Amino acid sequence: MSFKITLVIAGILLCFGGLSVNAQPTPTASHLQAAETFLLATGIDKQFDDMTDMMLTTFTIQMPDSKTNLEGAMKKFMGKYFNWEATKSQLSAAYASEFSEADLKELTFFYNTPVGKKYSQKFLQLTQKVLMLGQKIAQDHQTELLQTMMEALKKP
């Protein structure tokens, strides 16, 4: 397996590994419902596939030889396990662990305003721009980045 493929797979695992929810008191049913209502107000249920495609493209863009096979395999896997229906309860719990029920209701109110809806519609495009900026910075300083990573891997 090439170094680039190993890095991509490690990045994907780190990304998904970071989605775990810290041990918190179990939120009430109304708190979880407020979190799910907020998430629905953001439009995440409709944008989930686009978000997944964007993440995959970002991770596979530098692997022209393996991109098609890897991207297809990852889309199949993510379509099965990382979609709105499969993750909404865990996402709701994650948001409930970080925001009070009142906070979630205020956020929902905002996302139902015209500017909140506009922000939600632009979110993926803005995220893509940020990811592309990060990719450009990493490419512009690739030698230093690789050297830094190699040094970090040498440390116990």
N, C-alpha and C positions, 0 to 999 in steps of 0.2 A: 504494500500500500504506500502511495507517495506521501511525502511530508505534507503537501497541501491538503490532500484528502483527510489525513489524520487531523490536521488543524481544523478543518471545517467540521468534522464529526465532533471533535472536542468542543468547539464553539457552540454547536447545536446542543450538546449535552449540558454544557454550562448554562446556556440560556434557559433550557427547560428545567434544569436542576434548581435554578434560582426561583422557580415558581412555587416552591413549597411554602406552606403557611406556618408561621411560628406558633408554638403552643400558646394558646390564649383561652380564656374562658369561652365556653360554647355560646355563640350568640343566640339570641332569641329568634323565634320564627319571624317576627315582624322586622327585626334587624336584618336578617337574611333577605327577606322580601324587599326591604328598602334598598339593599345592595343590588339585587337583581333588577329592580325597577330602574335604578340609576344606570346600570350597565345597558339596559335596553334603551334608555334615553340617549345614551352615547351612540347608539347604532351599531354596537359591537357585534350583535347577532347577524346583522346584514353584511358587515365588513370583515368577518372572521376569515373567510377564504382569501380575500384580497390581502389581508394582513399576513396570513401564512405564506402566500405566494411571494410577497415582498421579502419576508425573512429568508425564504429558500433562495431567492434570486441573489440576495445580498451574500449569503454564505457560499453560493456556488459560482459566482460571477468570475472568479479567477481560475477556474478549472475547466477550460474549454474542452479538453479531451474527455473528461469524465462527467461533465455537466449534465448531459441529457439523461444518462443512466441514473446518476445520483439523485438528480432532481425528481425524476419519475418515481424512484423508490421512496424518497422522503415524502413526496406528495401523497403517495398511497398510505404510508404509515401515519402521517399527520391527519389525513382525511378520516382515518379510522379512530385515532385517539385524541387528536388536538383540533377539535371543532367546537362550535358553540354548545351544542347539545351535550357533548361529552364533558365539557369543562365548566358549564355555567354554575353548578353548585360550588365547585372549588374556587372559581373566580369570585363568586358572591361572598364566600367565606373569607377570602383574602381581603376583599374590600371592607367587609364588616370588621375584620381584625384591625384595620387601620383608621377607619372612620366611624364616628358614632352614628346612630340611627338618624339623629337630627342633621348631622353633616351630610349624610347621604341624601336626605330629603332636600336640603338646600342645593346640593350639586345637581340633583334631578331637576329642580326648578330651573337652574341656570341652563342646563342642556335642553330644556324645552322652550327657551327664549330664542328669538331669531339669531342672535349672535352665538348662542350655545350650539344651535343647529348648524350654523356656518362653520364654527370651530370643529365640530364633529365631522362634517363633510370634508374639511381640509386636513384633518389630522393625519391620515395615511400619506398624503402628498408631502406634508411637512416632515413627517417621520422619515420618508424616503430621502428627502433632501438632506436631513441630518445624517442619515446613514451614508449617503454618497459623500458628504463632506468628510466624515470619519474615514471612509475608504480612501479618499484622495490624500488626506493627511498621512495615513498609514503607507500608501504607495510612495508619496513624496519622500518619506523618511524610512523606507523599507529596511535599509541596511541597519540603521540604528535600532529599529524595532526588533529585528531578528537577533541582533547582538544582545539587546536588553532581555529578550525572552530566553536566549541560550544561557545567559548569566544567571537568570532567575532559576532556571531548571537545574543548574549546577549546585545551588544552595540546598542544604539539608532541610 
